[in-house]
Amino acid sequence: MVADWKATTIGALIDTVGGELQTGPFGSQLHAHDYAENGAVRVVPTSAIGRRRIDGSDVPRISSAKAAELSRHRLKAGDILFARRGVQAAGLSALVAPEQEGWL
């Protein structure tokens, strides 16, 4: 099966199939005081991006109001997350599952 794989770039894939590439909310968009223990919307930190899956067992949360401000970062089932920072940035990625739709 691996022999049949075709090497490509994310940019070429988007050009061919469609889609969008963007970074997640960070820095000036999301601060420590925005996180709420009982928040309605989960936020996926880089540390939760594993090998093809998201570990949602202990991810931070924010309020629905704050999530509305960051709506362009809402996840959809089938989205692919790539870790860009931290120890997970060594090539880990995850596919967003249907139950994770709406997370940030």
C-alpha positions in Angstrom: 0.0 0.0 0.0 2.8 2.5 0.9 4.3 1.9 -2.6 1.0 3.4 -4.1 1.2 6.6 -2.0 1.9 9.8 -3.8 4.1 12.5 -2.2 2.5 15.9 -2.3 2.3 19.1 -0.3 -0.6 20.6 1.7 -0.6 23.5 -0.7 -0.9 21.2 -3.7 -3.6 19.2 -2.0 -5.6 22.4 -1.3 -5.1 23.6 -4.9 -6.4 20.2 -6.3 -9.1 19.2 -3.8 -10.0 22.5 -2.2 -9.9 23.5 1.5 -8.3 26.0 3.6 -5.1 26.2 5.7 -5.0 28.4 8.8 -3.3 28.5 12.2 -5.2 27.9 15.4 -6.1 30.7 17.9 -3.1 31.8 19.9 -1.4 34.8 21.6 -3.5 37.9 21.3 -6.7 35.9 20.4 -6.8 33.6 23.4 -5.4 34.4 26.9 -5.1 32.4 30.1 -8.1 34.3 31.6 -10.3 33.1 28.7 -10.2 29.5 29.9 -13.0 28.3 32.2 -13.1 25.0 34.0 -16.8 24.5 33.1 -16.6 26.2 29.7 -18.9 25.0 26.9 -16.3 24.7 24.1 -13.1 22.6 24.2 -9.8 24.0 22.9 -7.3 21.5 21.4 -3.8 22.3 22.6 -0.8 21.0 20.7 -0.2 18.4 23.5 -3.6 16.8 22.6 -2.6 16.2 19.0 -1.5 12.5 18.8 -0.9 10.0 16.1 -4.0 10.5 13.9 -6.3 11.3 16.8 -7.1 14.0 19.4 -6.9 13.1 23.0 -9.8 15.1 24.4 -9.7 13.7 27.9 -8.1 16.7 29.5 -8.4 19.7 27.1 -9.1 23.2 28.3 -12.4 24.9 27.7 -13.7 28.4 27.0 -17.1 30.0 27.1 -19.5 30.0 24.2 -19.2 33.7 24.0 -15.4 33.6 23.6 -15.8 30.7 21.1 -18.1 32.8 19.0 -15.4 35.5 18.7 -13.1 32.7 17.4 -15.6 31.0 15.1 -13.3 30.9 12.2 -11.2 28.3 14.2 -14.2 25.9 14.8 -13.3 22.4 13.9 -15.3 20.3 11.4 -15.3 16.6 11.2 -12.6 15.5 8.7 -10.3 18.5 9.4 -6.7 17.6 9.9 -4.7 19.2 12.8 -1.0 19.5 12.6 1.2 20.3 15.6 3.4 23.2 14.8 4.9 23.9 18.2 6.2 22.0 21.2 7.4 18.4 21.4 4.5 17.3 19.3 5.6 19.4 16.4 7.8 16.4 15.3 5.2 15.5 12.6 2.1 14.6 14.7 -1.3 15.2 13.2 -4.9 14.3 14.0 -8.1 13.8 12.1 -11.1 15.6 13.7 -13.8 13.1 14.6 -17.5 13.9 14.4 -17.8 14.2 18.1 -15.1 16.9 18.1 -16.9 19.1 15.6 -17.3 22.6 17.0 -14.1 22.5 19.2 -11.4 25.0 18.6 
